[in-house]
Amino acid sequence: MSRLPLPVALLLACALMLVACGDDEENAASTPAATETAEPVPEAGCEKVAAPKPSGPGDLPKPTQELKAGTTYVARVLTNCGEFEITLDPRRAPKTGGSFASLVSKRFYDGLGFHRIVPGFVIQGGDPEGTGGGGPGYSVTETPPKDLTYSKGVVAMAKTATDPVGTSGSQFFVVTGEDAGLPPDYALLGTITKGQEVVDRIGVVAVGPDEAPTDPVVIRRIRITES
């Protein structure tokens, strides 16, 4: 499973089970723990939709494509809460971006949800199983930039606690806090360049004790344009 770190309030309770805390499965893909969180507030502007239907384990072949330096790639992510754009980073993350682009071209993300929302920290989605444990059936590894900081608007890929640094599948997260305080272990994907207000809207929807939104937040589609 792919999960990010947990909020500080849970760190002591989860000290010996960081990956599994908040999740009953051993291999949750995750990000590091949040240093502080904001109080969730009722969502505004999100259309009521049905929850995504979980699918079985992915079995896609590992792609070989990489993003081309000098080309601008913009991923438009349409959700039931609005649309935001991710500008991918072909210079610092050509393999990670290439894998993401390959999945987008296959419509892999269409209809999936954001299964984990931690106010003031991250929103996380892209799991076909909807549990934090799913993926495309392969992983790629690309060492993140040593100077990478996970500040607000940075988009990166989730991994399990036992995966090598820079491992990614399909699950991605967007940092919603000013500084997530994460070590440079999570593969860089890009940065939010439009629609930050939509990300912020998703980042404060009401969630349950499992960090899943009480009302579904669904990715209607992702499309990438090149220029």
N, C-alpha and C positions, 0 to 999 in steps of 0.2 A: 504494500500500500504506500501511497505517497502522501505524506503529511509534513506540515511545517511545525516549528516549535510551539509550545503551549504558553498561555499567559502566565505571568509570574505568580499569580495567585495559586496556580496549580503545581508549581515547580516542586515544592517539598513533597507533596503527595505523589508526584510522578517521578521523583528522582531516580527510582530504580526501574522505572518502566516508561521512559519518555515516549517511546514510539507507540506503545499500546494504550497509554492513558487517554481516556476519552474515546477509545476504539477497542473493540474486543479482538482485533486481529493483530498478529505479531508483526506483520510487515507493512504497516501503514506508511505511505509516503508522507513526509512531513517537512515542515520548516522549523527553525528554532523557536524558542519561546519568546513571547512578547514581553517587553519590559513594562508596559502599562497599557491599559485598555480603556476605551470610552464606554459610557453607558449606552446600550442600544436604545434607539428610539423607533417608533412605528415607521414603517416604510411609507413613502409618498411617491406616487407616480409609477408604481409597478402594476402592470396588468395582472389580474388573477389568471393563472394558467394551471393546467394539470401537471402533476409531478412527472418527470421523465421516467420512462420504463427502463429499468436496468437491463443491460444485455450481458451476454456471457463473456468469458475471457477473450481478449483480442488475439488475433492470429495473423496480423499483417506482417509481411516481410520487411526487414530492416532497409530503409531507403539509403541511397548513396548520394543523393543530391545535396549540394551546399549552396548557400546564398552567394551571389557574386558581389565582390567588393565594387563600390562605385554605383551600385543600383540601389534605389530606394524602394523598400518593401513596406507597405502599410496594410495591416490586418484590420478590417472593419468587423467589430464584434457586435452583433445585434442581439439584444436580450429583451425580455419582457419588461425591463426597467429602463430601456433606452439603449442607445448605441455609443460605443467608445472605440477609439482607434489605438492600435499598438504599432509603433514604428519599430520594425525589427532591426537588429544590429548585425549586418553582414560582415563588418570588419572584425568585431570581437567575438561573434558567435555564429560563424557560418554553418557549422554542422547542426547545432541546436535549432537554428532558424530553418535550415533545410528540412529537418525532420518535421518541424511544425508545419511548414508549407506543404509538405507531402501529405500530411494528415488532413490539412484544410482542403487540398485538391480532391481528396477522397470523400469529402463531406463528413469526415469522422466526428467533428464536434457538433454538427447540427443536431439539435434536440437534446444535448446533454445539459447538465445543470452545474450550478455552483453548490457543492455539497458541504463546504466548510467556510464559515464567515466568523472572523474574530474582530469585533469592532476595535478600531485604532491599531490594527496589526495587518491583517491580510484578508483577501477573499481568494478562495481556491476552487478550481473547477477542472473539467476536462476528463473526468473519470467515467467510462462507459458503464461501470457497475454502480456508481453513485454512492459508494461506501468509503472511498479513499484507498481502496485496494486494487483498483483496476488499471488497465493500460492497453496499449495497442498490440502487445504481444512481442515487443522488442524494446531495447533501450539503446541509447547512444551516450557516449561520454565525451565531454569537452570541458577542459579545465577553465573555470571562470577567471576573468581578469583579477589579478592579485589586489588591485586597488578598488574592486567593486564594492560599493556600499548599497545596501538595500533601503534606499530612501523612498519617499512617497512617489508613486507612479512607476517605479521599476517593476518590470515583469520578468519573472524567472520560473524555473521548472522545479517541481517538488520531487523528492526522492525519499527512500527509506533511510533509516539511521545507519543501516549496514552497507548501503550502496557506496561505491567510490565517489569521491568528490566530482561534481559535474555530471553525474548520471541523470538522464531524463527519459521519460516515456511520453505520456500525453498530458499529464496533469500539470497545470501552470497556476501560478499565484500572482496577484497584483498587490503590492504593498500599499496600504491605506494610511498607515501611521507616518509621522514625519521621519522616523528612523526605526526600522524593525530591529536593529541591533544584531543582525545575523552575521556569522562568519562567512567568508567567500567560498561556500561549499555548494551553492545551488546554481545550476547552469543559467547563465543570462539568456534572456530571449529578446527583450527590447524595453521600450518606455512608452507610457501613455502620452500621446501627443494631442489628443482631442477627446472630449467627453469625460474629463475628470469628474465632473459633477455626477455623471451616471455611476462611475465607480464608487464615489462617495455615497450615493444613494443605496447602492447594493451593500456597501460596507456597514450600514447601520440598520439593516432589516432585522426584525425580531428573530431570535434563534432559540433553539432548545438546548438542553444540557449537553447534547452531543455536538454542539456548534453548527448543526444543520439548520437552515432557515425554516421557520414554521410555515411559511408560504413559499412555494417553489420559486427559485430564480433560475430561469432557463435560457440557454444560448440558442436562439432561433437559428442563427447561421453565422459563419465566419467566412469572409472572402478576402483575398489578398490582391492588391493592385501593385504593379511595378512601374517605376518611371526612372 
